Amino acid sequence: MSGLVIADLSSGRANIPHEIGFAMGLKKGLILIHNGTDAEADEHTPSNIKMYEQIRFNQDYHKLETELKAKLIDYYKL
């Protein structure tokens, strides 16, 4: 029922892209995040969603907080 999905690609689990596709099919807002290096993010991100922006923060939780807050403000028009 949520209008927005935050998907964490950090684990590289195979089900995450399916959940992202399901959210897209339901026309949900989507924020992709990844905690790791750019090389790990490239490895964990399937080719069919590589074109979507990700918040990559590699243990920099201040960066995650700042960028996620900006995305939420933009999404909810706050």
Sequence and secondary structure as in RCSB ss.txt:
>XXXX:A:sequence
MSGLVIADLSSGRANIPHEIGFAMGLKKGLILIHNGTDAEADEHTPSNIKMYEQIRFNQDYHKLETELKAKLIDY
YKL
>XXXX:A:secstr
  SEEEEE TT  THHHHHHHHHHHTT EEEEEE S HHHHHHHS GGGTTS EEE TT HHHHHHHHHHHHHHH
HT 
